[in-house]
Amino acid sequence: MKTRDFTILHSNDMHGDFIAEVCSEGTGKLVGGLSLLSGYINKVRREEENVFYVVSGDMLQGSLIDTEYKGLSTIELMNYLAPDVVTLGNHEIDYGLAHLLFLEKLANFPIVNANLYIKKYNKRLMRPYIILNVAGFDVLFIGIITEKIIDALRMESLIGSFVSVEEAAHEVGIICDTYKNDDIDLTILLTHIGYESDLELASLLDPEWGVDMIIGGHTHTILEEPTKVNDVLIAQAGVGTNQIGRFDIVVDDDTNSIVEYDWELVQINEKTSERDEKLCEFIDSFKEEVDRKYNTIVTKLAVEATHPEREIETSLGNLIADALASIAECDIMLLGSGSVRVKALGPVVTLKDLISCFPYNDSLSRYTISGEKLYQLFNHVMRIENRDGEGECYQVNEGVEVKYSDKKKTVTSLKIAGQKVDKDRNYTIALQGFHYANSKEYLSVSNEEFLEGGPSRVISTSTQDALEEYLRTHQNLKPEVEGRLVYSKN
């Protein structure tokens, strides 16, 4: 039996998490950040013979540095880390399709994705897979994206994707069957479809295809150990750079399978690695430029505003929804919870803080819809199934009160300005452009239905700029959780 040892390091959902942070336990020790992560990767590459470092999507979005340079800084820093292979996440498309293709050209590492297509020509947009030969063993990596990529590409009529896990599994089968004769020793899927979808995907894979492992992302899942479904190992490494997944495996050349494995979620701190000082200097060159431009005070809040979870009403969500509702002069401001990218803001808010909190420079428009459609909308977004970490959840402005019964699976009360919503009356509602483009899926109300009540109006071409201007002229705001969105078990 011919075997070979491999070490596979894996990250996902790094979201521009460049800078190390002081440990919250009060020790003063640093945790996370690319410099410490790089130090750990360098250490493993020195100590072990056959090492892969892979990233399962969402390198981009989440820091002001990334936003300011539209991902160029992230790709430059990732070039420094030199991953062996990366797959796309949904946030890789945030700066547009053309910009994604530009970023791909700047990357010194392969980016794989098997299920983005140019529809008219049935041609894949990206490289679908890569085979890397290490120590005489052939390792096949295939990339699969979440269906959420379609949301960001809604306006790109030429581009399409498989929208079901079943179709993605079929695509994996095509690639595996085609290259099985090349004596692939190890097959790894790099996915960005979420942990539960990874489990489903593994169950659909034909054992004859020889898939050994799924390394996933998107749901920021932290595991105590890999899950095994259909003899496929499944792992994910949380979010950011505070930790990295590590597989130490033994692969049998005769059976083309993993015969032994150990896995751990390694904490990235000063105990596990030394800082890569050269990378620190590189990051600082970006940070200094951004600090000079954005370290101006926009506003001061009376209290810190927080956003601990996207599935519930939050004080920070209320702050932003109230500001945008005032700007849009609407009955309801429906703010995407995922638009808020930090856990806390304030009391002092710099421009840097604000853009890190709300990085999406989307449009804001106002529509008129019936009360009946509002009931339909809130029944959809507040349902239990949508509060699973992957659904699109929302924040609302002051004056909107919605109660939802999990037991009855329906909205039991819907009020605006203290008055019960009349199903036969029309109301104004404001939406970000992304959420309007995907309204049928996210809100259960189509674009056509939003326009039935009359023409829409673009309030601002830049929601971010409008929010900044509002906060500059409104000091000492005191946002609180007020019971705008209430979930009842009864």
N, C-alpha and C positions, 0 to 999 in steps of 0.2 A: 504494500500500500504506500503510495507516494502522497505525502501531505505537506502542507505549507501553512505557516502561521501568518496571520494578517491582523493589523490593528486598523479599525475604522473609527475615525473621529467624526462627529456630525453635529451641526448646528442647524437651527431653523428660526425664522421670525426674528432676525437680529435687529431689524427696524432702526438702523442707524445708531445703535447703542455703542457709541465710540468711546465715551469717557468713563474711567473707573470712578466708583462712588465709595464714600466712606461707609463702612459697615454700620448698620443701624443699631448694633448691640453696644455701641459706645466704646469699642476698642480702638477706634481710630484707624483700623486696618482697611485697606482698599479691597473692593470686590469688583469683578467684572471689568468691562472695558476692553477695547481691542488690543491694547498694549500687553495686558496680562494674558489675554487669550492667545495672542501671538507667542508670548513666552512659553505657554504650556504646549502649544502645537510644535514649536521649535524643539522643546525638550523631548517630546515623544518621538519626533522625527530623528533625533540624535540617538535615542535609546533603543528604538525598535527598528527592525530591518525593512518590513513591508507595510508602509503606512499610507492610508487614504484619508484625506480630509474632504468632506462633502457638506454641501449646504442645501437644505430643502426649502428654498424660497423665502421671499420677503426680506431680502437684504436691505431694500430701500424703505424710506418713509418712517418718520418717528423722531427725527432730530432736526434742529434748525440748520445744522451744517448740511445735511442731506437736502433739505428743502431749498436752501440758498443756492446750492450748486446743481440742483435738479438731478441728483444721483451720481454726477460725475465724481464727486469726492468719495462716495461709497465705493464705486468701481475702482478708483485709484487705490484706496485702502485695502480692498479685497485683493487687488493684484499683489499687494505686499504680503498678504496672508497666503496667497497662492493655493487656493483650494484645487483639488484634482478635478472636481466636477460639481456643477451647481444646477439646480432646476429653478424654473420660474415660480414665483408666488403671485398672488393677485395684485400686490402693491408694486410689482415691477412695471405695471402698465400705467401707474398713476400719472406719469408725465406724458402720456400719449404713446401710441403705437410707433410712430416714426422715431421718437426719442428712445424707445426701448431698443429698436434695431441699431440706433447710433451707439447706445451703451454697450450692446453686444459686441460691436466692432472694437470698442476700447478695452474689453475684457481680455486678459491674457489666459483665461481659463475657459473651458468649454461650458456652454449653457445648453442643457438638453430639455426638450419638450416634444412629446409625441402626439399631442392632440389639439394643437392649434393649426388650423388649415386656412389656406386661401380658397374659399369655397368654389369659385368659378372654375378653377383649374385642379381642384382636389389635390393640392400640393401643400405639404407641411411648411409652416412658416419658419420653424426653427429646426436645428439638428435634433432628431428624435431620440438618439441614443449615442453612446460611445463605448467602445471596447478598449480597455486599458490592459496591457500585458505587463505584469509585474512578477518577477522571479519565475518566469515561464508559465504562469497561470493567466488565463484570459478572464477578465472580469467585465461583465456587461452592466452598464447603468442605463436606465430608461427613465425619462421624466414625464410626470402626469400632473396636470394643473387642476385646481378646483373649478367647478362650473361658475364660480363668482367672476372669473376672468371675463365671461361673456357680458356681465353687467358693465364693467369698465369699457368694454369694446362695443357697447350697444350702438354707437354711431358709426362704427367701422363696418359698413355693409359687406365688404369683401371678405371679412375674417369670420370664421366660425370655429366651433369646437364641439367635441362630444359633450353632451350635457348629462349623461348618466354614468354611473359607476359600471354598469353592464357594458356599455360601449367602450369605456376606457379599458376594461378587462379584455375585451375583444382585440383592442389595438395592441395591448401587451402581448397577447397570444400571437398576433401576426409577426411581431418583431422577434419574439423568442423562437417561433417555428422556423423563421427564415434563417436565423443564425445559429441554430442548435447544432448544425453539422460542423461548425467551426470549433466544436468541443469547448463550449463556454464552461468554465469551472465554477463560476459564481455569478449569480444574477441578482441585482439589487434595483428595486424601484425607488426612485426619489420622488415623493409625492407632495402635493400641497392641497390636499382635499379634506383634511381634518381627521382626527383619530377614529371616530365612529365609521366614517367612510373608508378609512384604511382597513378596518376590520371586515367591512362588507366586501371590499375589493379582494382581500386575501381569500375570502370564502368562495369567490367566483373564479379563481385562477385554477386552471387545469394543472395538476401535478406534473404532467408531461412537459409543461413549459419550463419547469426547472427554476421557478422564482424562489430564491432563498430568503429574501429579506425585503421589508418595506421600511424605509426611513422617511418619516413624514413631517408635516408642519401644518400651520394654519390655526389650529385650536389651542396652541400654547400649552399642550398637555405635558404634565410631569408624571412620570411613571416610576414605580419602585423597581420594576423589572420589565423586560420586554414581554409583550403578549404574543402567544403563538396561536395562529389560526390556520388550519389547512397546511400545517407544517411550515408556515411562513412566519419568521420572526418580525415583529412590528415594534418600532421604537420612535420616540420623539423626545426633544430636549428642551421643553418649556419655551421660554421667550427671552430675547436679549442675549447678552454675553456673560451673564453671571454664572453660567454653567455650560458644559459641553458633554454630549453623549460619547461614550467610548465602548466599542466592541473589541474584544480580543478573541479571535476565532481561529479554528483549525479547519482547513478545507482539504477534502480528499479528492485527489485528481482522478481516481478511478470512478467514483460515484458522482463527481461534480456536486458535492454537497458539504454542508457544515457538519462536522462530526463532534466538535466541542466549541463552546462559547462562554465567555463571561462578559457582562455588561455592567456599567455603572454610569451614573450621572455625576460627573466630576465638577465640584464647585471651583470656580475660577477666582482665586484670591492670592494673597502674598505667601500663603503656605504652600500652595500647589504649583506656583510658577513665579518666575522673576519677570519683571517688566521688560519689555522690548523697548529700550531707550530710543533707538532710532525711529521706531514707529511712533513713540510719544512725540518726538520732535516733528514728525510729519503731520500728526493730528493737530498739534499746536499751531502749525502754520495755517490751517483752516480755521481753527478756533479763534485765533487772534483777529483774523479778517472779519469774521462774523461778529465778534464781541464789539469791535470798533463801530460797526454799523448798527447794531441792535440793542446795545445796552443803554437805552433811554427809557424813562418811566412813562408808561401809557396812562396808568390809573392806580389808585390805591383803594382796595376793598376794605370794608369794615371788618370782615372776617375772612379766613381762608375758605375758599370754595373747593369742594371735593367731588370726585367722580369715581367711586370705588368699583362700580359695576355698570356695564352698559344696559343691563336688563331691567334696572330699577330707576325710579326718579332720583336725581342727584342735585345737589345745590349748584354745582358748576354747570350742569345741563340746564337748570332753571335760569341761571344768570345769562347764558348765551341765548337761550330761547326767548327770554324777555327782551333782550336787546334787539334781536332780529324782528320780533313781533312789533316792537315800537317803530322800527325802521320801515317795515312792510305795511303797517297800519292794517293788520288783519285780525280776524277773530281767533285763528289758530295758527301758530307757528309750529311746524312739525320738523324738529331738528334731529337728524340722524345721530344716535348716540355714539356711533363709531367715528364721527367727525371730531369728537373730543378725545385727544390723544394722550392726555396726562391724567394722573390720579388726583392732583391738587393744583390750585392756582392761587397766588396771592399770599398775604394781603397786598404787598407791593407787586405790581405787574409791569415788567419791562416788555418792550416790543419783542425781545427774544423769547420771553415766557409765553406771550400771546401767540406767536406764530408756532412755537413748539406745541402749544395746546390745540390750536386750530389751524393746521397747515394747509387745508384744502381751499384753494382760491377759486371756488365754484361760483356760479351765478345764483341769484335768488329771485324767484318769481311768485306772483300771486294769482290764485285761481278762485273760481266760485263753484261750489258744489252743494248738493242738497244735504239736508240733515240725514236722510236715509243712507246716503253714501258715506257719511261720517260714521254712522253706526257700523256699516260694513267694513270701513277702514280700521276702526279701533278693535273690532272683533278679530280682525286678521292679525294686526301687529301685537296685540296683547295676549294671544293664545299661548298656551303652555308650550306647544311645540316650537314656538319662535324664540323661547327663552332658554335655549340650549347651548349658548356660547357661539353659535354659528348664525343665528337669525339676525335680521335687521330690526333693531329696536330704536325707540324714539324718546325724545324729551319734548315737553310742551310748555307753553307760556302761561303766565299768571292769568287766572280767570277760567282756565280749562280744568274741569274735574271729571275724571273717568274712573269708574269702578268696574272691575271685572271679576266674575266668579269662576274659579278654576273648576269647581264641581259642576256648575251648570254650563260651562264653556261658552259664556256669553257676557256681553257688557250689560250690567244691571242698572247703571246710571251714567248719563252723559249730560254735563251741564257746561254752559258758557256764560260767564258773568252772572252766575247764580241761577240762571234760567235753564230748565230742561230743554234740550235740543229738540226742535220740531222737525220731524222727518219730511214735512212738506215745504219747509222754508230753506232758503239758500244762505250759505255762510262763506266767508272768505278764508282761504287757507294759503299759507306760503310754504314753498318747498325749495330745497337746493336742487340744482340742475341734475345731479346724479340720481337723486331719488325720484324726480319726475321721469327721467329717462327709463327707469326701472319700476315705474309705479304699479304696473299690473302684477308683477311678482312680489314686490315688497309691501304694497298697500292694498292689493286686491281691487284697485280702481285703475282703469286704463287711462291712457292719455286722452282718448276721445271723451271719456266720461268727465274728465277734469275740465274739458272745454265746452261741455253741454250748457253750463250756466252762463256762458258769455266768454268774450275774449280774455286771454291772460295778459298780465302785465309784468314786464321785467323790472324788478325793483332795483337791482344792482347787478352789474356784470362781475363784481368781486365782493362776495360775502365777507371775505377776510378784511378787505379795506373798510367796508361799511361797519363791521364790528369794531375795528380799531377806532374809527372816528367816533362812534357812539361812546365807547368807554373813556376816551379822552375828555369828553364833555359831561361825564357822569361819574363823580367821585363818591367814595364811601358807600358803595352799594353793599347791601347785606343779604346775599342770597341764602335761602333756607329750603329744606325739604318741607313741602306744605301739604302733601296729600293730593297732588294733582293726578298722579297715576297710582291707583290702589288695587292691589291684587288680594282677593279673598279666597280662602280654601273652601268656604261654604257656598 
